[in-house]
Structure formats: C-alpha cells, structure tokens
C-alpha cells in the first residue's frame, strides 16, 4: 500500500503570539510512504528538493533511516495502537525551505502521521493527531495550521490535548515572506530565550495578543501595527538574524505596511501589508541584508485555507 499526503508550510508567532498563533501558507511538502514487500529492507528515506533556494547542506543532513523525524512520527502513531511499522519507503518532495522558520519540520511530522493513519485504516482522529504532532514538535503553533489550515490560535493543555480556533484573515492583508540564504535551526533559536521573563514583558505581550485578535475581527490596520510588537522572543532572537531591527525600523513608516515579524523561529521574516508590496519590501530587505552579505528571496502570499490532505492511496 502507498499513501501520499500534501501538507502546507506555516508561519507562526506573528510577534506577540509566541507559540500561540500560526497560519498555513501555499507552499507544500508531499510525503509518500509505501509499505515494501521485501522483508529486512528496513527504512529508506529519500528527500527531493523542489524549492529553488533549498541548500543542499540542509537536505544532506536529514537522516535517511529510523532516526529521521518522519519515521519517528510514523512509529509513534503505530505504537499508539500497539503496533510497529513494517519496512517502509518514504519520499519527501520538499517545496518548503528547510531551517528557515516556515514549518518544514511540522509539515514532515504531520505528513508522516496522516500517511501512517491511512496505512492503519484511520485509527486516530484529528484530536489524537494534533496531540501526537505537538508532542513531537514541542509546541502547537505550526502543526495545528498544518493540519487544519488558515490562521489559528492554539494552546497545549496540561493533559496533552490541543485547543484551537480558526479565525478569518482579512482578504486584503498580504503576507510578504522574506527568506534569507542561510539556515537557523529551531533548537538554536530557542536556546537564546530566557527561562523567565519580567512580568511587565508578559503583561505587554498579553495586551498585544488581545489587540491582535481584535484587529483581525475588525480589520483594524492601525491597531495591528501595535499588535505585532513583542517582548518575549524577538528581542532575544534578533541577534541571530542580522539586520532584523533595521528592517523593522525601515518598514515601520512605509505606506500600507502593517508590521514586520520573524516567521516562526526565523530567519525568514514576515511583512504584513494592506496591498501587494512585494517589490517595495524586497527592495528594503535586500538592501539591508546585502550589507550583511545575505541574499534574499521575497514571496507574496495569502493564507492557505486547507490543511493536510491525503491525495493518493494505491
């Protein structure tokens, strides 16, 4: 039996919504898992990059055996019903940049879980897949929109369950995703975060997250400019993304630009605008990053409203 699953990229945090906000984007990984008939062949993982700026370094360092993240997701779902996976051939056709802050690991986890669930005749419901995916990823802000699509607010509960709600994103609000030509592993990006933060910073972010949701409901562009501000993660991560502070400052007063945030853990940057400002955004970001010998690609997106889907079962 062979199963193929299409999973979207994601961008998360949106400044103030650290580990709580996430959105699916129209870039995709296609994960194909096939049960092989030859005993003893083990696990074979093959990664094919379909994204023009995916560095071969990142792909070469993805494990191709039982140590791969996708196999671990498959194994965890099998184990949840008391089974172990058989010999498998796994192919990842990747159009999501790796180690850029666009949910590549979340898409692989979700794709593995969906494919395994199909191979096992669907023993797991959405809640179970969300819970397992979050356990593997460590936080729900990327895996949730990868599963359900759109913009979501999401929370990991003490019992391991996930609460989420989808919220409509304004039609005229565009996401300009700026992708630099270097990688930043999430573990490194998280390692610079403090264990504790001042209560005034926590209060600041609580207010901004409330503003964010109100700005979405009312399509209040002026309020969103405040809502994207953050004191919990971006001030600490900015040293890992050279030029970030300059980019934020230079775009702050640009007409029709609502704000600029890290995409997930970075180093990609998300610039939200009222209109398609991709040319202006690319001009500002490229000029600053060139001073740090960083090349950039900029793409203009609207949210992907659909999450992971099984596209082939043979």
VOGU-3710 file (C-alpha; in Angstrom, 3 decimals, decimal comma):
1> xxxxxxxxxx> 0,000/0,000/0,000  1,236/3,500/-0,846  -0,084/6,781/0,551  0,740/10,375/-0,473  -0,078/13,375/1,700  0,116/17,078/0,855  0,962/19,375/3,789  1,267/23,193/3,725  4,061/25,342/5,094  3,317/27,516/8,094
11> xxxxxxxxxx> 4,373/30,782/9,655  3,988/31,228/13,383  4,110/33,653/16,319  3,271/36,891/14,440  5,256/38,828/17,011  3,117/38,869/20,133  1,520/35,426/19,686  4,568/33,402/20,713  3,787/29,659/20,444  0,059/30,549/20,097
21> xxxxxxxxxx> -0,555/31,958/16,603  0,042/30,124/13,350  -1,013/30,233/9,705  -0,823/27,819/6,782  0,894/29,084/3,625  0,604/27,934/-0,017  3,923/26,104/-0,129  3,773/22,336/0,269  5,611/19,158/1,080  4,316/15,946/-0,423
31> xxxxxxxxxx> 5,083/12,915/1,724  4,734/9,458/0,186  5,030/6,328/2,302  4,999/2,872/0,781  4,975/-0,457/2,597  7,620/-2,579/0,912  7,100/-6,292/0,367  10,700/-7,371/0,823  11,470/-8,332/4,443  14,589/-6,886/6,006
41> xxxxxxxxxx> 14,778/-3,848/3,753  14,247/-1,533/6,734  13,511/2,152/6,277  14,561/4,151/3,244  14,035/7,932/3,345  14,547/9,988/0,195  14,298/13,802/0,098  13,769/15,662/-3,165  14,003/19,459/-3,035  11,544/21,299/-5,220
51> xxxxxxxxxx> 12,340/24,728/-3,770  14,837/26,714/-5,790  16,722/28,098/-2,781  16,837/24,960/-0,626  20,517/24,475/0,205  21,903/21,012/-0,382  23,572/21,234/3,049  20,235/21,044/4,845  18,984/18,124/2,762  22,231/16,179/3,080
61> xxxxxxxxxx> 21,993/16,314/6,866  18,468/14,876/7,105  18,682/11,311/8,493  17,665/8,687/5,954  16,816/5,899/8,414  14,953/5,221/11,683  16,478/8,396/13,150  14,565/10,633/10,734  11,814/12,830/12,101  9,256/11,450/9,681
71> xxxxxxxxxx> 9,942/7,860/10,714  9,606/8,840/14,370  6,171/10,316/13,653  5,099/7,160/11,824  6,462/4,971/14,612  4,691/6,984/17,302  1,299/6,576/15,659  1,852/2,845/15,153  2,956/2,492/18,773  -0,134/4,348/19,994
81> xxxxxxxxxx> -2,238/1,375/18,883  0,257/-1,254/19,955  1,882/-1,901/16,578  5,266/-1,343/14,953  5,791/-0,123/11,389  6,975/-2,588/8,766  9,635/-1,938/6,139  8,893/1,426/4,569  9,981/3,500/1,607  9,489/7,184/2,416
91> xxxxxxxxxx> 9,801/10,012/-0,108  9,610/13,698/0,826  9,114/16,044/-2,118  10,003/19,315/-0,436  8,860/22,716/-1,648  9,139/24,204/1,857  12,515/25,789/2,657  14,358/23,895/5,395  15,510/25,589/8,623  14,008/28,957/7,644
101> xxxxxxxxxx> 11,095/29,299/10,092  8,391/28,100/7,687  7,302/24,912/9,418  9,242/22,355/7,390  9,582/20,013/10,382  5,906/20,422/11,285  4,886/19,516/7,739  7,024/16,375/7,831  5,589/15,320/11,193  2,014/15,913/10,055
111> xxxxxxxxxx> 2,601/14,195/6,724  4,059/11,161/8,454  1,140/10,945/10,878  -1,501/11,311/8,159  0,154/8,685/5,968  0,580/6,267/8,869  -3,025/6,806/9,900  -4,160/5,924/6,379  -1,954/2,819/6,305  -3,525/1,701/9,583
121> xxxxxxxxxx> -7,112/2,318/8,391  -7,543/5,604/10,287  -7,465/4,680/13,986  -6,573/8,267/15,030  -8,948/11,230/14,875  -7,923/14,881/14,482  -7,515/15,383/18,234  -5,141/12,421/18,518  -3,065/13,525/15,532  -2,853/17,073/16,921
131> xxxxxxxxxx> -1,685/15,745/20,284  0,959/13,413/18,839  2,202/16,047/16,391  2,570/18,590/19,184  4,428/16,087/21,362  6,925/15,571/18,556  7,210/19,260/17,604  7,144/20,582/21,170  4,553/23,310/20,561  1,290/23,516/18,584
141> xxxxxxxxxx> 1,627/26,787/16,657  2,969/25,190/13,460  1,442/21,713/13,481  -2,107/22,997/14,093  -2,403/25,160/10,941  -0,540/22,443/9,010  -3,408/20,112/9,964  -6,433/22,420/9,787  -5,305/25,276/7,501  -5,934/29,013/7,779
151> xxxxxxxxxx> -4,995/31,233/10,710  -5,346/29,631/14,123  -4,943/30,424/17,781  -3,855/27,301/19,597  -2,946/26,094/23,075  -1,284/22,989/24,516  -3,180/21,881/27,620  -1,659/20,118/30,631  -3,220/16,789/29,614  -1,563/16,977/26,192
161> xxxxxxxxxx> -4,714/17,928/24,322  -4,859/20,882/21,936  -7,447/23,653/21,943  -7,630/25,705/18,765  -9,878/28,095/16,899  -9,645/29,247/13,297  -10,089/32,966/12,722  -10,749/34,612/9,377  -7,824/36,562/7,989  -8,711/39,833/6,196
171> xxxxxxxxxx> -8,789/39,324/2,441  -6,717/42,436/1,722  -3,913/41,650/4,192  -0,942/40,174/2,330  1,959/38,223/3,799  5,307/39,071/2,232  7,711/36,302/3,262  11,404/37,250/3,053  13,698/34,207/3,024  17,446/34,692/3,539
181> xxxxxxxxxx> 20,046/32,364/2,057  21,198/30,934/5,396  19,656/28,482/7,843  18,720/28,803/11,506  17,905/25,614/13,371  14,941/25,981/15,742  16,880/24,488/18,651  19,460/27,262/18,370  16,778/29,939/18,059  15,052/28,628/21,191
191> xxxxxxxxxx> 18,301/28,330/23,126  18,686/32,126/23,313  15,298/32,594/25,003  15,294/33,233/28,760  13,762/30,706/31,148  11,866/33,547/32,859  10,783/36,983/31,659  9,894/40,155/33,582  6,196/40,375/34,437  5,976/43,726/32,644
201> xxxxxxxxxx> 7,034/41,994/29,411  4,435/39,259/29,917  1,761/41,908/30,501  2,910/43,782/27,395  2,507/40,677/25,243  -0,848/39,764/26,783  -2,145/43,168/25,741  -0,700/42,833/22,251  -2,223/39,391/21,658  -5,625/40,778/22,647
211> xxxxxxxxxx> -5,090/43,666/20,225  -4,143/41,174/17,501  -7,415/39,252/17,742  -9,460/42,455/17,871  -7,574/43,814/14,853  -8,444/40,679/12,885  -12,117/40,761/13,842  -12,481/44,447/12,980  -9,838/44,575/10,196  -8,246/47,453/12,095
221> xxxxxxxxxx> -4,936/48,063/10,336  -3,833/50,785/12,754  -4,360/48,512/15,754  -2,472/45,676/14,066  0,615/47,867/13,850  0,719/47,820/17,669  -0,393/44,190/17,967  2,660/42,843/16,119  5,046/44,196/18,750  6,700/41,638/21,023
231> xxxxxxxxxx> 8,939/41,391/24,093  9,022/37,637/24,706  11,130/36,249/21,862  12,095/38,668/19,079  14,369/40,910/21,204  16,418/37,813/22,088  16,386/36,236/18,636  17,256/39,420/16,774  20,973/38,816/17,354  20,640/35,599/15,335
241> xxxxxxxxxx> 19,076/37,463/12,405  21,456/40,259/11,387  19,662/43,365/10,164  16,269/42,425/11,633  15,998/45,541/13,782  16,961/47,748/10,834  14,383/46,091/8,597  11,632/46,541/11,197  12,599/50,180/11,671  12,782/50,981/7,948
251> xxxxxxxxxx> 9,440/49,362/7,183  7,624/50,853/10,177  6,578/54,029/8,390  6,162/52,553/4,919  2,695/53,206/3,494  0,360/50,175/3,615  2,829/48,116/5,691  1,317/46,948/8,994  4,431/45,477/10,500  7,322/43,057/10,326
261> xxxxxxxxxx> 7,930/39,954/12,442  10,079/36,856/12,459  8,445/33,899/10,748  8,433/31,264/13,449  11,904/30,915/14,904  13,417/32,692/11,876  15,473/33,584/9,990  12,676/34,252/7,475  10,754/37,470/8,034  7,044/38,058/7,563
271> xxxxxxxxxx> 5,939/41,536/6,461  2,177/42,147/6,550  0,822/44,714/4,127  -2,566/46,036/3,025  -1,677/45,635/-0,631  0,828/43,619/-2,603  4,012/45,449/-1,613  6,401/42,677/-2,578  8,603/44,922/-4,744  8,997/47,601/-2,077
281> xxxxxxxxxx> 9,506/45,051/0,690  12,111/43,214/-1,372  13,918/46,480/-2,082  14,147/47,445/1,609  15,002/43,981/2,920  17,502/43,144/0,173  19,360/46,430/0,589  19,806/45,904/4,330  20,683/42,212/4,106  23,219/42,887/1,363
291> xxxxxxxxxx> 25,193/44,854/3,975  25,480/41,569/5,893  26,308/39,550/2,745  22,889/37,899/2,892  20,853/37,272/-0,247  17,080/37,139/-0,053  14,022/35,862/-1,890  10,644/37,501/-1,259  7,240/35,943/-1,928  3,748/37,356/-1,594
301> xxxxxxxxxx> 1,142/35,010/-0,098  -2,403/34,794/1,141  -3,270/32,126/3,719  -3,736/28,525/2,641  -7,209/27,750/3,959  -6,837/23,968/3,755  -4,626/21,820/5,915  -3,058/18,427/5,285  -4,848/16,133/2,891  -4,365/12,612/1,595
311> xxxx> -4,014/12,984/-2,176  -3,332/9,383/-3,223  -3,902/5,889/-1,877  -2,740/2,974/-4,003
//
